[in-house]
């Protein structure tokens, strides 16, 4: 009888975002954004543990303090080499399968996490995701981003990836070269890839706060409920219209800084 893989969701979080510094602790309906991400990720039925992976920088001490207060498992690692941060956290928490979530996605959907994890397991791939960064394409709203990989695939990437964007964005080594790994993109019909529910800018934060207010403090609403809200109030999408999504090779650290 096969043993069930241990599935660990690792949420990367730091305070030093360039476009909206400190965004991961910004208030949304009375709770820091990071709390939204952790609590919603914890609702995923496939996930055994949820871990926050932050950095050793003093600026990220408030993230560690919040995790300690709330009882969230937390590990500190490299600021720029996020791939190493993930690998070390995956080792520490004995993950067989890693789910990557970012702390700027407060509307992350537990049902969608389960969907991608199940597709990963059913299709027996090394890596599955419901999005690839521009220009590679997506059909889910930005902000529902889920990436899933095996520990062995992550370890190989950690050993072999050399480009700055591969180390900073964690998973590109797994999907940018056809045939290197078994890769699956999980898609949705119809295509909602033009909707933007992540938080990178003040306009994004305004939108997410507005959405949270519409649900009167509930934290368990699904992305389909948000979609229905947008259909009822199409003007919501205008709040953060024009915010540019970063592309695959954008980094905040140059290669020689790693």
C-alpha positions in Angstrom: 0.0 0.0 0.0 1.4 3.4 -1.1 1.9 5.9 1.7 0.3 9.3 1.2 2.8 12.1 0.3 3.3 14.8 2.8 2.1 18.0 1.2 3.4 21.3 2.6 2.3 24.7 1.4 5.1 27.2 1.6 4.1 30.9 1.6 6.9 33.3 0.7 6.7 36.6 2.5 8.9 39.7 2.9 8.4 43.3 3.8 10.7 44.9 1.2 8.4 44.9 -1.8 9.4 47.7 -4.2 6.0 48.7 -5.4 4.2 48.5 -2.1 6.6 48.2 0.9 5.3 46.3 3.8 2.3 45.1 1.8 2.1 41.6 3.4 1.1 43.1 6.7 -1.3 45.7 5.3 -4.8 45.5 6.9 -7.6 43.9 5.0 -10.9 43.9 6.9 -9.2 43.9 10.3 -6.5 41.2 9.6 -3.0 41.5 8.1 -2.9 40.3 4.5 -0.5 37.4 5.5 -3.1 36.1 7.9 -5.7 36.0 5.0 -3.2 34.0 2.9 -2.3 31.5 5.7 -5.8 31.0 6.9 -7.3 30.5 3.4 -4.5 28.1 2.5 -5.1 26.1 5.6 -8.6 25.4 4.4 -7.2 23.3 1.5 -8.0 19.7 2.2 -5.0 18.3 0.5 -2.4 20.3 2.5 -0.9 18.8 5.6 1.0 21.9 6.8 1.3 25.6 5.9 4.6 27.3 6.5 5.7 30.9 6.1 9.1 31.3 4.5 10.5 34.8 5.1 14.0 36.2 5.1 16.9 36.7 7.6 16.7 40.5 7.0 15.9 42.6 10.1 13.1 44.2 8.1 11.2 40.9 8.2 11.3 40.6 12.0 7.6 41.8 12.1 6.6 38.8 9.9 8.3 36.4 12.3 6.6 38.2 15.3 3.2 37.8 13.6 3.8 34.1 12.9 4.9 33.5 16.5 1.8 35.4 17.8 -0.6 33.4 15.6 1.2 30.0 15.9 2.1 29.9 12.2 5.2 27.7 11.4 7.9 30.0 10.0 11.4 29.7 8.6 13.9 32.3 7.6 16.2 32.2 4.7 17.8 34.1 1.8 16.2 37.3 0.6 17.3 37.0 -3.1 17.7 33.3 -3.5 14.0 32.4 -2.9 14.6 28.9 -4.4 17.1 28.2 -1.6 14.5 29.5 0.9 11.9 27.1 -0.4 14.3 24.1 -0.6 15.5 24.7 3.0 11.9 25.0 4.3 10.8 21.9 2.3 13.7 20.0 3.9 13.0 21.3 7.4 9.3 20.4 7.2 9.8 17.1 5.4 7.7 17.9 2.4 7.2 15.2 -0.3 5.2 17.7 -2.3 5.5 21.5 -2.2 2.7 23.9 -2.9 4.0 27.4 -3.6 1.9 30.4 -2.6 2.9 34.0 -2.4 1.9 36.3 0.5 0.4 39.0 -1.9 -2.5 36.7 -2.8 -5.1 37.2 0.0 -7.9 35.7 -2.2 -6.0 32.5 -2.7 -8.7 29.8 -3.0 -8.4 26.5 -1.0 -10.6 24.7 -3.5 -8.2 25.8 -6.3 -5.2 24.6 -4.3 -6.9 21.2 -4.0 -7.7 21.2 -7.7 -4.1 21.8 -8.7 -2.7 19.4 -6.2 -5.1 16.7 -7.3 -4.2 17.3 -11.0 -0.5 17.0 -10.0 -1.1 13.6 -8.4 -3.5 12.2 -10.9 -1.3 13.1 -13.9 1.9 12.0 -12.1 3.9 15.1 -13.2 6.9 16.8 -11.6 5.3 20.2 -11.7 1.8 21.6 -12.1 0.5 25.1 -12.0 -2.6 27.1 -12.8 -0.6 29.9 -14.3 2.7 30.7 -15.9 4.1 34.2 -15.7 3.9 36.6 -18.8 4.4 35.9 -21.6 3.6 32.2 -21.0 0.0 32.6 -20.3 -2.8 31.9 -17.8 -6.6 31.4 -17.7 -7.2 32.0 -13.9 -7.4 35.4 -12.3 -4.0 36.8 -11.2 -4.0 36.2 -7.4 -5.2 32.6 -7.5 -1.7 31.4 -8.4 -0.8 27.9 -7.3 2.4 26.0 -8.2 3.0 22.4 -7.1 6.1 20.3 -7.4 7.7 17.2 -6.0 10.6 17.5 -3.5 12.9 15.7 -5.9 12.1 18.2 -8.7 12.7 21.2 -6.4 16.0 19.7 -5.2 17.2 19.3 -8.7 16.3 22.9 -9.5 18.0 24.1 -6.3 21.2 22.2 -7.4 21.2 23.2 -11.1 19.4 26.6 -11.6 21.9 29.4 -12.2 20.0 32.4 -13.6 18.9 35.1 -11.2 15.2 34.9 -12.2 15.3 31.1 -11.7 16.5 31.6 -8.1 14.2 34.6 -7.3 11.0 33.2 -8.8 11.6 29.6 -7.4 10.0 27.4 -10.1 11.0 28.6 -13.6 13.8 26.0 -13.9 11.0 23.4 -13.8 9.0 24.7 -16.8 11.0 26.9 -19.1 12.9 24.1 -20.9 10.5 21.7 -22.7 11.2 18.1 -21.7 13.3 18.8 -18.7 10.4 17.9 -16.4 6.9 16.5 -16.7 4.8 19.7 -16.6 1.1 20.3 -16.5 -0.7 23.7 -16.8 -4.2 23.5 -15.2 -6.5 25.7 -17.2 -10.0 27.1 -16.8 -12.7 27.7 -19.4 -13.8 30.4 -19.9 -10.6 32.4 -19.6 -10.5 34.8 -16.7 -6.7 35.5 -17.0 -7.3 39.3 -17.4 -8.7 39.7 -13.9 -6.3 41.0 -11.3 -6.8 40.0 -7.7 -3.2 40.1 -6.4 -1.7 43.0 -4.4 1.3 44.7 -5.8 0.2 48.4 -5.7 -2.0 50.7 -3.7 -4.8 50.3 -6.3 -4.6 46.5 -6.0 -4.9 46.9 -2.2 -7.9 49.1 -2.6 -9.6 46.5 -4.8 -9.0 43.6 -2.4 -10.2 45.7 0.6 -13.3 46.5 -1.3 -13.9 42.8 -2.1 -13.3 41.9 1.5 -15.8 44.5 2.7 -18.5 43.1 0.3 -18.2 39.8 2.2 -18.6 41.4 5.6 -15.5 39.9 7.3 -16.0 36.4 6.0 -12.7 34.8 5.0 -14.0 31.5 3.5 -15.6 32.8 0.3 -14.6 31.1 -2.9 -13.2 32.6 -6.0 -16.5 31.8 -7.8 -18.2 34.1 -5.3 -15.7 36.9 -6.1 -16.4 36.2 -9.8 -20.1 36.6 -9.2 -19.4 39.9 -7.4 -17.5 41.2 -10.4 -20.4 40.2 -12.7 -22.8 42.2 -10.4 -20.4 45.1 -10.1 -18.2 45.3 -13.2 -16.9 48.7 -12.2 -14.8 46.9 -9.5 -12.4 45.8 -12.2 -11.6 49.4 -13.0 -10.0 50.1 -9.6 -6.7 48.5 -10.6 -6.9 48.7 -14.4 -3.6 49.4 -15.9 -1.4 47.8 -13.3 1.3 45.9 -15.3 2.2 42.4 -14.3 5.9 41.6 -14.0 7.2 39.2 -16.7 9.1 36.0 -16.1 12.6 37.4 -16.3 12.0 40.4 -14.1 14.1 40.3 -11.0 14.6 42.7 -8.1 18.2 41.4 -7.7 20.8 41.3 -10.4 22.4 37.9 -11.2 25.6 38.9 -9.6 23.9 39.8 -6.3 22.9 36.1 -5.6 
